[in-house]
Amino acid sequence: MGDAVFRAIADPQRRKILNLLQQGSMTAGEIAGAFEITKGSLSYHFNILKEAELIRCERRAQEQVYSLNTS
């Protein structure tokens, strides 16, 4: 594992995002419903998880859909 992965999983909120996504793909709004943080903070966490290649994001119409990167 690289430093980016360790950095990503070091934060409890990012681990919670990963746990939520184990159940399947979710929109950004669905994930946000499980947190009491700003959308900007959530976006920051998404970016760190994407940089570590732990999650991927797909745009579907007006929504961002996140899923675990299983590759």
MIVEX-404534 format. One record per atom (N, C-alpha, C, CB): residue number from 1; residue in one letter; atom name; z, x, y negated. Coordinates in pm, 1 decimal, padded with zeros to 6 digits. Glycine has a CB too. Layout:
BEGIN
  pos  code  site        c3        c1        c2
  NUM     a    CA         Z         X         Y
...
//
This chain:
BEGIN
  pos  code  site        c3        c1        c2
    1     m     N   00000.0   00083.5   00118.8
    1     m    CA   00000.0   00000.0   00000.0
    1     m     C   00000.0   00087.6  -00124.7
    1     m    CB   00121.3  -00094.8   00000.0
    2     g     N  -00072.5   00043.3  -00223.3
    2     g    CA  -00079.4   00116.7  -00347.6
    2     g     C   00032.6   00078.0  -00442.7
    2     g    CB  -00212.7   00094.4  -00413.1
    3     d     N   00042.5   00154.9  -00550.5
    3     d    CA   00144.0   00127.7  -00652.1
    3     d     C   00129.0  -00012.3  -00712.0
    3     d    CB   00136.4   00232.2  -00762.7
    4     a     N   00003.9  -00057.3  -00728.4
    4     a    CA  -00019.4  -00189.5  -00787.0
    4     a     C   00041.3  -00299.3  -00701.2
    4     a    CB  -00169.0  -00214.2  -00805.1
    5     v     N   00034.2  -00283.5  -00569.8
    5     v    CA   00089.9  -00384.5  -00479.2
    5     v     C   00241.8  -00386.1  -00490.0
    5     v    CB   00046.7  -00357.3  -00333.0
    6     f     N   00303.1  -00268.8  -00489.7
    6     f    CA   00448.9  -00262.8  -00501.7
    6     f     C   00495.6  -00319.3  -00635.2
    6     f    CB   00498.0  -00118.6  -00485.8
    7     r     N   00421.9  -00287.0  -00741.5
    7     r    CA   00456.4  -00340.8  -00873.9
    7     r     C   00446.2  -00492.9  -00872.3
    7     r    CB   00363.5  -00281.5  -00983.8
    8     a     N   00342.5  -00542.9  -00807.6
    8     a    CA   00319.7  -00687.4  -00804.6
    8     a     C   00430.0  -00760.8  -00729.0
    8     a    CB   00184.7  -00717.8  -00741.1
    9     i     N   00470.8  -00706.9  -00615.2
    9     i    CA   00569.9  -00778.8  -00534.2
    9     i     C   00713.8  -00749.6  -00576.1
    9     i    CB   00552.2  -00743.3  -00388.3
   10     a     N   00732.1  -00660.1  -00672.9
   10     a    CA   00867.0  -00626.9  -00719.4
   10     a     C   00929.9  -00741.4  -00798.0
   10     a    CB   00863.4  -00501.3  -00805.4
   11     d     N   00849.2  -00827.7  -00855.0
   11     d    CA   00900.6  -00934.9  -00940.6
   11     d     C   00921.8  -01062.9  -00860.0
   11     d    CB   00804.2  -00961.3  -01057.9
   12     p     N   01039.9  -01124.8  -00871.3
   12     p    CA   01067.5  -01246.3  -00793.5
   12     p     C   00973.6  -01362.7  -00826.1
   12     p    CB   01209.8  -01289.6  -00816.9
   13     q     N   00928.7  -01371.6  -00949.8
   13     q    CA   00838.8  -01482.3  -00985.1
   13     q     C   00702.0  -01464.1  -00919.3
   13     q    CB   00823.0  -01492.5  -01138.5
   14     r     N   00656.5  -01340.1  -00910.3
   14     r    CA   00528.5  -01315.6  -00842.9
   14     r     C   00541.0  -01338.9  -00692.4
   14     r    CB   00479.8  -01172.0  -00870.4
   15     r     N   00656.1  -01304.2  -00635.5
   15     r    CA   00677.2  -01334.0  -00493.1
   15     r     C   00677.0  -01484.8  -00469.8
   15     r    CB   00810.5  -01272.4  -00443.3
   16     k     N   00732.0  -01561.1  -00564.7
   16     k    CA   00732.7  -01706.8  -00552.3
   16     k     C   00589.7  -01761.0  -00556.1
   16     k    CB   00817.5  -01770.4  -00664.9
   17     i     N   00505.4  -01704.9  -00642.8
   17     i    CA   00365.0  -01746.5  -00647.1
   17     i     C   00299.2  -01720.3  -00512.3
   17     i    CB   00288.9  -01672.5  -00759.8
   18     l     N   00322.6  -01601.6  -00456.3
   18     l    CA   00263.9  -01567.8  -00326.0
   18     l     C   00313.3  -01663.6  -00217.8
   18     l    CB   00298.0  -01422.4  -00287.4
   19     n     N   00441.7  -01698.0  -00220.6
   19     n    CA   00496.8  -01792.2  -00122.4
   19     n     C   00432.6  -01930.1  -00135.2
   19     n    CB   00648.7  -01803.9  -00139.3
   20     l     N   00411.7  -01974.3  -00258.5
   20     l    CA   00346.7  -02104.2  -00279.9
   20     l     C   00205.1  -02102.8  -00223.9
   20     l    CB   00344.0  -02139.7  -00430.1
   21     l     N   00134.0  -01993.0  -00245.1
   21     l    CA  -00005.3  -01984.5  -00201.6
   21     l     C  -00019.2  -01967.2  -00049.9
   21     l    CB  -00073.8  -01869.5  -00272.2
   22     q     N   00090.6  -01936.6   00018.6
   22     q    CA   00085.5  -01930.8   00164.6
   22     q     C   00056.9  -02068.6   00222.4
   22     q    CB   00217.4  -01875.6   00221.3
   23     q     N   00088.8  -02172.4   00147.1
   23     q    CA   00065.2  -02309.5   00192.3
   23     q     C  -00080.0  -02351.8   00171.5
   23     q    CB   00158.1  -02405.6   00119.1
   24     g     N  -00155.8  -02274.7   00093.6
   24     g    CA  -00295.7  -02307.5   00066.0
   24     g     C  -00328.9  -02287.6  -00080.3
   24     g    CB  -00325.9  -02450.8   00106.8
   25     s     N  -00455.6  -02303.2  -00112.5
   25     s    CA  -00503.5  -02286.7  -00249.9
   25     s     C  -00436.3  -02387.9  -00342.0
   25     s    CB  -00656.8  -02302.1  -00256.3
   26     m     N  -00413.0  -02344.3  -00465.6
   26     m    CA  -00350.7  -02430.5  -00565.4
   26     m     C  -00413.6  -02404.7  -00701.1
   26     m    CB  -00198.1  -02407.4  -00570.8
   27     t     N  -00416.9  -02507.9  -00783.7
   27     t    CA  -00464.2  -02488.9  -00920.4
   27     t     C  -00354.8  -02421.5  -01002.7
   27     t    CB  -00505.7  -02624.5  -00984.2
   28     a     N  -00395.1  -02366.7  -01115.8
   28     a    CA  -00297.5  -02304.1  -01205.1
   28     a     C  -00191.9  -02405.9  -01248.1
   28     a    CB  -00367.8  -02243.9  -01329.0
   29     g     N  -00234.4  -02529.0  -01272.3
   29     g    CA  -00140.7  -02633.8  -01312.0
   29     g     C  -00039.8  -02667.9  -01204.3
   29     g    CB  -00215.7  -02757.1  -01349.9
   30     e     N  -00084.3  -02670.9  -01080.3
   30     e    CA   00006.7  -02698.7  -00968.5
   30     e     C   00110.5  -02587.4  -00955.6
   30     e    CB  -00072.3  -02713.9  -00836.1
   31     i     N   00065.1  -02464.5  -00969.5
   31     i    CA   00157.6  -02351.0  -00961.5
   31     i     C   00254.6  -02355.3  -01079.1
   31     i    CB   00080.1  -02216.3  -00960.0
   32     a     N   00203.1  -02385.2  -01197.2
   32     a    CA   00287.7  -02390.6  -01316.9
   32     a     C   00398.9  -02493.0  -01302.5
   32     a    CB   00203.6  -02423.0  -01439.8
   33     g     N   00373.2  -02600.6  -01227.3
   33     g    CA   00473.9  -02704.0  -01206.5
   33     g     C   00597.0  -02654.8  -01132.8
   33     g    CB   00414.2  -02817.7  -01131.7
   34     a     N   00585.7  -02541.8  -01063.9
   34     a    CA   00698.3  -02486.6  -00988.8
   34     a     C   00780.6  -02388.0  -01071.9
   34     a    CB   00647.8  -02417.9  -00863.1
   35     f     N   00740.9  -02367.2  -01196.9
   35     f    CA   00807.9  -02268.0  -01282.3
   35     f     C   00848.8  -02328.6  -01415.0
   35     f    CB   00716.9  -02147.6  -01306.3
   36     e     N   00947.5  -02266.6  -01475.4
   36     e    CA   00988.6  -02305.4  -01610.3
   36     e     C   00963.2  -02188.7  -01704.4
   36     e    CB   01138.7  -02348.1  -01613.8
   37     i     N   00839.2  -02138.7  -01703.4
   37     i    CA   00799.0  -02030.7  -01792.3
   37     i     C   00671.9  -02073.0  -01864.1
   37     i    CB   00777.8  -01897.4  -01714.1
   38     t     N   00637.1  -02002.3  -01970.6
   38     t    CA   00518.4  -02038.5  -02048.0
   38     t     C   00391.4  -02010.0  -01967.8
   38     t    CB   00515.5  -01961.7  -02181.9
   39     k     N   00284.3  -02076.7  -02005.6
   39     k    CA   00156.0  -02052.4  -01939.1
   39     k     C   00109.5  -01909.4  -01963.5
   39     k    CB   00049.3  -02152.3  -01988.5
   40     g     N   00143.9  -01854.0  -02079.3
   40     g    CA   00109.6  -01715.0  -02107.4
   40     g     C   00178.5  -01619.7  -02011.6
   40     g    CB   00146.1  -01679.6  -02249.9
   41     s     N   00305.9  -01645.8  -01983.4
   41     s    CA   00380.5  -01562.3  -01888.1
   41     s     C   00323.1  -01577.4  -01748.1
   41     s    CB   00530.6  -01599.4  -01888.3
   42     l     N   00287.0  -01698.1  -01711.6
   42     l    CA   00229.6  -01721.8  -01580.0
   42     l     C   00094.8  -01650.6  -01567.2
   42     l    CB   00213.4  -01872.9  -01554.5
   43     s     N   00016.0  -01654.2  -01672.4
   43     s    CA  -00112.2  -01584.5  -01673.6
   43     s     C  -00093.2  -01434.2  -01654.6
   43     s    CB  -00186.5  -01612.1  -01804.6
   44     y     N   00009.1  -01380.4  -01718.3
   44     y    CA   00043.0  -01238.4  -01702.2
   44     y     C   00071.1  -01206.5  -01554.9
   44     y    CB   00166.0  -01201.4  -01789.7
   45     h     N   00148.8  -01290.2  -01488.9
   45     h    CA   00181.1  -01269.8  -01347.2
   45     h     C   00055.6  -01281.9  -01259.9
   45     h    CB   00287.7  -01371.9  -01301.2
   46     f     N  -00029.6  -01380.4  -01291.1
   46     f    CA  -00155.3  -01394.4  -01216.8
   46     f     C  -00238.8  -01267.2  -01228.4
   46     f    CB  -00235.6  -01515.7  -01268.2
   47     n     N  -00247.3  -01212.8  -01348.6
   47     n    CA  -00328.7  -01092.5  -01369.2
   47     n     C  -00277.0  -00974.5  -01288.4
   47     n    CB  -00332.1  -01055.7  -01516.8
   48     i     N  -00147.4  -00957.2  -01282.8
   48     i    CA  -00090.6  -00847.0  -01203.9
   48     i     C  -00120.6  -00867.5  -01055.5
   48     i    CB   00062.6  -00836.1  -01226.8
   49     l     N  -00108.0  -00990.8  -01008.1
   49     l    CA  -00138.5  -01019.1  -00867.0
   49     l     C  -00287.2  -00999.3  -00836.9
   49     l    CB  -00096.7  -01162.8  -00831.2
   50     k     N  -00373.5  -01034.0  -00933.4
   50     k    CA  -00517.3  -01013.0  -00913.1
   50     k     C  -00550.7  -00863.8  -00913.8
   50     k    CB  -00598.7  -01086.2  -01022.2
   51     e     N  -00489.7  -00786.8  -01004.7
   51     e    CA  -00513.3  -00642.5  -01010.0
   51     e     C  -00472.7  -00574.8  -00879.5
   51     e    CB  -00436.9  -00580.4  -01127.0
   52     a     N  -00368.0  -00625.6  -00817.0
   52     a    CA  -00321.2  -00570.4  -00689.5
   52     a     C  -00403.1  -00625.0  -00572.1
   52     a    CB  -00172.1  -00602.5  -00669.1
   53     e     N  -00498.9  -00712.6  -00603.4
   53     e    CA  -00585.8  -00774.9  -00502.9
   53     e     C  -00507.8  -00856.7  -00399.6
   53     e    CB  -00666.9  -00668.2  -00432.0
   54     l     N  -00397.2  -00916.3  -00444.5
   54     l    CA  -00317.4  -01001.5  -00356.0
   54     l     C  -00362.2  -01147.9  -00363.1
   54     l    CB  -00168.9  -00990.6  -00392.2
   55     i     N  -00419.1  -01185.6  -00477.6
   55     i    CA  -00470.7  -01321.4  -00492.4
   55     i     C  -00611.5  -01313.8  -00549.6
   55     i    CB  -00378.1  -01407.8  -00583.6
   56     r     N  -00681.6  -01425.6  -00536.2
   56     r    CA  -00812.5  -01436.9  -00600.6
   56     r     C  -00817.2  -01569.5  -00674.7
   56     r    CB  -00929.3  -01426.4  -00496.2
   57     c     N  -00906.5  -01575.9  -00769.4
   57     c    CA  -00917.8  -01693.6  -00854.2
   57     c     C  -01062.3  -01741.2  -00853.2
   57     c    CB  -00870.4  -01663.1  -00999.0
   58     e     N  -01077.6  -01871.3  -00841.1
   58     e    CA  -01209.6  -01932.7  -00840.7
   58     e     C  -01209.4  -02046.4  -00941.7
   58     e    CB  -01248.3  -01983.9  -00698.4
   59     r     N  -01312.1  -02052.9  -01021.9
   59     r    CA  -01321.8  -02160.4  -01120.1
   59     r     C  -01391.6  -02279.2  -01053.8
   59     r    CB  -01399.1  -02113.6  -01248.9
   60     r     N  -01325.5  -02394.3  -01056.6
   60     r    CA  -01384.7  -02518.5  -01007.0
   60     r     C  -01380.3  -02619.5  -01120.9
   60     r    CB  -01309.0  -02572.5  -00879.2
   61     a     N  -01496.0  -02648.2  -01174.9
   61     a    CA  -01507.3  -02736.0  -01292.0
   61     a     C  -01420.1  -02680.1  -01404.3
   61     a    CB  -01465.2  -02883.1  -01256.8
   62     q     N  -01320.5  -02754.4  -01445.1
   62     q    CA  -01234.3  -02711.1  -01555.6
   62     q     C  -01107.6  -02640.4  -01509.1
   62     q    CB  -01196.6  -02829.7  -01640.0
   63     e     N  -01093.0  -02622.1  -01378.8
   63     e    CA  -00966.6  -02567.1  -01325.5
   63     e     C  -00984.6  -02428.1  -01266.3
   63     e    CB  -00909.3  -02660.1  -01219.2
   64     q     N  -00877.9  -02352.0  -01272.3
   64     q    CA  -00869.2  -02223.7  -01204.2
   64     q     C  -00794.7  -02250.2  -01074.5
   64     q    CB  -00797.0  -02113.6  -01292.6
   65     v     N  -00854.4  -02212.3  -00962.4
   65     v    CA  -00790.4  -02233.2  -00831.9
   65     v     C  -00756.4  -02097.1  -00773.3
   65     v    CB  -00883.0  -02314.8  -00734.6
   66     y     N  -00629.9  -02079.5  -00739.6
   66     y    CA  -00581.7  -01952.8  -00687.5
   66     y     C  -00557.2  -01964.5  -00537.8
   66     y    CB  -00453.3  -01909.2  -00760.2
   67     s     N  -00581.7  -01852.4  -00468.6
   67     s    CA  -00554.4  -01846.1  -00325.8
   67     s     C  -00517.3  -01703.3  -00289.9
   67     s    CB  -00676.5  -01894.6  -00242.7
   68     l     N  -00454.8  -01686.7  -00173.9
   68     l    CA  -00422.5  -01553.1  -00127.3
   68     l     C  -00551.0  -01480.9  -00091.3
   68     l    CB  -00326.3  -01557.9  -00006.7
   69     n     N  -00555.4  -01353.0  -00119.5
   69     n    CA  -00670.1  -01271.6  -00081.2
   69     n     C  -00642.8  -01221.6   00060.6
   69     n    CB  -00693.9  -01151.5  -00182.4
   70     t     N  -00711.8  -01279.6   00157.6
   70     t    CA  -00686.0  -01245.0   00297.3
   70     t     C  -00777.6  -01134.3   00348.3
   70     t    CB  -00701.7  -01367.5   00384.0
   71     s     N  -00866.8  -01085.8   00261.8
   71     s    CA  -00957.3  -00978.0   00307.3
   71     s     C  -00895.6  -00840.7   00288.8
   71     s    CB  -01090.0  -00984.5   00231.9
//
